[in-house]
Amino acid sequence: MNRTLPVRETVLFSGLLVAVVLIYLSMGSAYSTRMLVEAACYAILALGLTIQWGYAGQFNAGVMGFVALGGFAAMFFSVPTNPDFWNTDLPGQLGIVLLMLVVSIALVFVASRLDRVGLPKRLRTIVTVVLALVLYLVVISALREVTGEIESQAGFIGGLGLPAWTGWIVGGALAGGLGYFIGHICLGLRSDYLAIATLGIAEIIKAFLKNSDWLTRGTATVSPLPWPTPGPSELGFTLSRALYLSITAVLIAVIFFLLHRAYHAPWGRMIRAIRDNEVSAAAMGKDINRRRLEIFVLGCILMGIGGAVLTSFNGLFDPQGYLPLNHTFLVLVMVILGGPGNNLGTIFGAVLVYIIWIMSEPLALFLMQGAVTLGEAWFGWDAPSNLDSRALQARVFVIGLLISLVLRYEPKGLIPEKVPEHD
């Protein structure tokens, strides 16, 4: 088979490289390296979304929630332990409440299976709902009492003091576990209802983390978060960020390799068959629900990992900082622009969109200041006092304009999905 040079990919990545070099020359190495690290973290998030949306046609509008879970895990596992909590009897009290929670979940699960021993289904449902409500009130009452004591005596429970990379792994596992639970409930819904459900769940996760002062310090935030590499205090900003960038680059390379192999394997062909014609795939004996659940959980795992890596790099866990605009909409734009279902296109879209997102503000401020200077010299204008805030809003306009142009002229993305010929 003749292999031709991928002209489009070569031109696009060459242009992206030129843009990065220009940013390094104009903004400095420390600033530019930080931008690339954050772009790499967003690339991991975008890869998680592209396998859900691009591979399987699942529209997940709750990316923010899984990012927040990953960030929480990165914080909880890496922050040093809090002796004000562990040197009291509060851990034992909290452990009893958590045991009550586990037992309650087990009892509700058993109640939901009572129809298998002859209980009518309607009566089983009533028993399950009533039992769940009663146990919820009991557990939440005990939890509030203990958490109130934790906040008054220790502030919050602190972390576990483990290496940062353990939080990344657990962040992916936690997001995947929640995705598994959500998938059983929501994957039977139509795509628009699935989007609404995941959006609501993301807001629930954010609200829980924001209001659980005993666990996350809520609006008080937790910082600094340790890195898995030497930090700026040891190596300086540029070198430490470059080292962190190398770790994210390795992560992306591993994820890309695994996804590329999976996409071209029989499993990938089966997922695309389900996406393109679910009825025909079911007629061929494929387990539709199981495969859709697999892809949803896999995407959530990558979102959790990406959120953990990003939070560790920022060095701050702030539940209020997780915003739908930054952690859901922006990721959607990256996938749309790069090309849903194309891993290489998704990475390109993530880096390009994040560069545009970050550089829109200084460029807009530069243009505004130039316009003000000319206006004052030629027409006697009075310069407005809020140029900085106006320039900050320019990024939303630029991203909106960009996605409109892409949807109009390249609806499949700048690097569209290339389905193998044997499909």
TAURLIN-V273566 format. One record per residue. N is the residue number from 1. RES is the residue in three letters. PHI is phi in whole degrees, 0 to 359 (* if undefined). NEAR is the number of other ideal C-beta (glycine too) atoms within 10 Angstrom. Layout:
BEGIN
n = <N/N>
res = <RES/RES>
phi = <PHI/PHI>
near = <NEAR/NEAR>
END
This chain:
BEGIN
n = <1/2/3/4/5/6/7/8/9/10/11/12/13/14/15/16/17/18/19/20/21/22/23/24/25/26/27/28/29/30/31/32/33/34/35/36/37/38/39/40/41/42/43/44/45/46/47/48/49/50/51/52/53/54/55/56/57/58/59/60/61/62/63/64/65/66/67/68/69/70/71/72/73/74/75/76/77/78/79/80/81/82/83/84/85/86/87/88/89/90/91/92/93/94/95/96/97/98/99/100/101/102/103/104/105/106/107/108/109/110/111/112/113/114/115/116/117/118/119/120/121/122/123/124/125/126/127/128/129/130/131/132/133/134/135/136/137/138/139/140/141/142/143/144/145/146/147/148/149/150/151/152/153/154/155/156/157/158/159/160/161/162/163/164/165/166/167/168/169/170/171/172/173/174/175/176/177/178/179/180/181/182/183/184/185/186/187/188/189/190/191/192/193/194/195/196/197/198/199/200/201/202/203/204/205/206/207/208/209/210/211/212/213/214/215/216/217/218/219/220/221/222/223/224/225/226/227/228/229/230/231/232/233/234/235/236/237/238/239/240/241/242/243/244/245/246/247/248/249/250/251/252/253/254/255/256/257/258/259/260/261/262/263/264/265/266/267/268/269/270/271/272/273/274/275/276/277/278/279/280/281/282/283/284/285/286/287/288/289/290/291/292/293/294/295/296/297/298/299/300/301/302/303/304/305/306/307/308/309/310/311/312/313/314/315/316/317/318/319/320/321/322/323/324/325/326/327/328/329/330/331/332/333/334/335/336/337/338/339/340/341/342/343/344/345/346/347/348/349/350/351/352/353/354/355/356/357/358/359/360/361/362/363/364/365/366/367/368/369/370/371/372/373/374/375/376/377/378/379/380/381/382/383/384/385/386/387/388/389/390/391/392/393/394/395/396/397/398/399/400/401/402/403/404/405/406/407/408/409/410/411/412/413/414/415/416/417/418/419/420/421/422/423>
res = <MET/ASN/ARG/THR/LEU/PRO/VAL/ARG/GLU/THR/VAL/LEU/PHE/SER/GLY/LEU/LEU/VAL/ALA/VAL/VAL/LEU/ILE/TYR/LEU/SER/MET/GLY/SER/ALA/TYR/SER/THR/ARG/MET/LEU/VAL/GLU/ALA/ALA/CYS/TYR/ALA/ILE/LEU/ALA/LEU/GLY/LEU/THR/ILE/GLN/TRP/GLY/TYR/ALA/GLY/GLN/PHE/ASN/ALA/GLY/VAL/MET/GLY/PHE/VAL/ALA/LEU/GLY/GLY/PHE/ALA/ALA/MET/PHE/PHE/SER/VAL/PRO/THR/ASN/PRO/ASP/PHE/TRP/ASN/THR/ASP/LEU/PRO/GLY/GLN/LEU/GLY/ILE/VAL/LEU/LEU/MET/LEU/VAL/VAL/SER/ILE/ALA/LEU/VAL/PHE/VAL/ALA/SER/ARG/LEU/ASP/ARG/VAL/GLY/LEU/PRO/LYS/ARG/LEU/ARG/THR/ILE/VAL/THR/VAL/VAL/LEU/ALA/LEU/VAL/LEU/TYR/LEU/VAL/VAL/ILE/SER/ALA/LEU/ARG/GLU/VAL/THR/GLY/GLU/ILE/GLU/SER/GLN/ALA/GLY/PHE/ILE/GLY/GLY/LEU/GLY/LEU/PRO/ALA/TRP/THR/GLY/TRP/ILE/VAL/GLY/GLY/ALA/LEU/ALA/GLY/GLY/LEU/GLY/TYR/PHE/ILE/GLY/HIS/ILE/CYS/LEU/GLY/LEU/ARG/SER/ASP/TYR/LEU/ALA/ILE/ALA/THR/LEU/GLY/ILE/ALA/GLU/ILE/ILE/LYS/ALA/PHE/LEU/LYS/ASN/SER/ASP/TRP/LEU/THR/ARG/GLY/THR/ALA/THR/VAL/SER/PRO/LEU/PRO/TRP/PRO/THR/PRO/GLY/PRO/SER/GLU/LEU/GLY/PHE/THR/LEU/SER/ARG/ALA/LEU/TYR/LEU/SER/ILE/THR/ALA/VAL/LEU/ILE/ALA/VAL/ILE/PHE/PHE/LEU/LEU/HIS/ARG/ALA/TYR/HIS/ALA/PRO/TRP/GLY/ARG/MET/ILE/ARG/ALA/ILE/ARG/ASP/ASN/GLU/VAL/SER/ALA/ALA/ALA/MET/GLY/LYS/ASP/ILE/ASN/ARG/ARG/ARG/LEU/GLU/ILE/PHE/VAL/LEU/GLY/CYS/ILE/LEU/MET/GLY/ILE/GLY/GLY/ALA/VAL/LEU/THR/SER/PHE/ASN/GLY/LEU/PHE/ASP/PRO/GLN/GLY/TYR/LEU/PRO/LEU/ASN/HIS/THR/PHE/LEU/VAL/LEU/VAL/MET/VAL/ILE/LEU/GLY/GLY/PRO/GLY/ASN/ASN/LEU/GLY/THR/ILE/PHE/GLY/ALA/VAL/LEU/VAL/TYR/ILE/ILE/TRP/ILE/MET/SER/GLU/PRO/LEU/ALA/LEU/PHE/LEU/MET/GLN/GLY/ALA/VAL/THR/LEU/GLY/GLU/ALA/TRP/PHE/GLY/TRP/ASP/ALA/PRO/SER/ASN/LEU/ASP/SER/ARG/ALA/LEU/GLN/ALA/ARG/VAL/PHE/VAL/ILE/GLY/LEU/LEU/ILE/SER/LEU/VAL/LEU/ARG/TYR/GLU/PRO/LYS/GLY/LEU/ILE/PRO/GLU/LYS/VAL/PRO/GLU/HIS/ASP>
phi = <*/282/255/256/294/290/298/300/298/296/295/294/290/295/297/295/296/297/297/296/298/297/294/300/290/268/254/96/287/296/296/292/293/301/299/292/298/296/298/294/297/293/296/295/300/295/295/297/285/291/283/286/276/284/284/241/73/265/268/262/262/244/305/306/296/287/296/295/296/297/296/298/297/299/290/295/275/256/292/301/294/254/296/296/267/284/271/238/271/296/302/295/296/294/297/297/296/295/296/300/297/297/297/297/298/296/295/295/298/298/297/288/248/293/294/284/251/105/286/303/298/295/293/300/297/297/299/297/295/296/297/298/295/296/295/299/297/294/293/293/294/294/294/296/295/291/295/298/293/297/295/283/264/238/87/202/286/84/248/250/69/266/303/300/293/294/295/295/295/294/300/295/294/295/295/294/297/294/298/296/295/296/300/298/268/259/289/279/278/293/301/291/289/298/298/295/296/292/296/294/295/299/292/296/299/298/296/296/294/291/261/265/300/292/253/236/67/55/285/285/67/234/197/276/264/288/264/281/237/304/271/301/293/260/244/90/297/294/292/294/291/296/294/296/299/295/293/296/295/296/302/297/297/295/298/298/299/295/293/296/295/294/297/267/271/305/299/295/296/293/297/291/295/295/296/280/205/295/295/293/296/295/294/276/90/280/277/299/298/294/291/297/294/303/290/293/295/300/297/295/300/295/295/296/296/300/295/293/297/294/294/300/295/293/73/214/251/229/304/288/282/272/239/303/296/277/244/230/299/297/293/299/298/300/290/298/291/288/131/302/90/251/297/295/296/294/297/299/297/297/293/296/295/292/298/297/299/283/276/298/295/296/292/296/295/299/293/295/296/295/296/295/300/294/295/292/285/266/239/72/294/265/292/294/270/242/297/299/292/293/294/298/287/295/297/294/297/295/295/298/296/298/291/294/294/294/295/281/252/224/298/264/97/291/234/295/296/248/286/305/298/288/289>
near = <3/3/5/5/7/13/8/12/15/10/10/19/17/10/12/14/10/10/15/17/11/12/18/15/10/11/15/13/14/16/16/21/20/20/22/21/23/20/23/25/28/25/28/25/31/35/28/32/28/30/27/28/22/25/23/22/18/22/17/29/20/30/30/27/33/36/32/29/30/34/32/29/27/31/28/21/23/27/24/11/14/16/10/15/18/12/11/14/9/19/13/9/16/20/11/12/17/13/10/15/17/10/12/17/13/10/15/17/10/11/19/16/11/16/14/8/7/7/14/10/9/9/11/18/15/12/15/19/13/11/16/16/11/12/18/13/10/13/18/12/10/16/16/12/11/18/20/12/16/22/17/9/12/18/15/21/23/19/20/14/12/16/12/21/18/16/30/26/15/23/32/27/16/22/31/23/16/19/31/15/12/22/22/12/10/21/19/12/13/9/11/10/12/22/17/15/18/26/17/14/22/24/14/11/22/23/11/15/22/16/13/16/16/23/19/24/21/18/11/11/14/23/13/13/21/18/21/17/20/13/16/15/9/10/14/13/16/16/16/19/26/17/17/25/20/13/18/21/14/10/19/19/10/10/20/16/11/12/20/13/11/17/21/13/11/8/14/19/15/16/24/21/16/24/19/12/12/14/9/11/19/13/9/11/6/16/13/15/14/10/18/21/18/16/24/25/19/21/28/31/23/26/34/35/30/36/33/33/30/22/30/29/24/19/14/15/27/20/23/11/15/26/12/17/11/14/26/24/18/21/29/19/22/30/28/25/27/31/24/24/25/23/27/17/28/33/25/25/29/30/23/22/26/23/18/17/22/19/18/20/17/15/15/20/16/11/12/17/13/10/13/15/12/11/13/12/9/8/7/7/13/8/12/10/7/8/15/11/9/13/19/14/12/17/19/13/11/17/19/12/10/18/17/10/11/20/13/8/8/14/9/15/24/19/23/16/18/12/13/10/6/6/10>
END
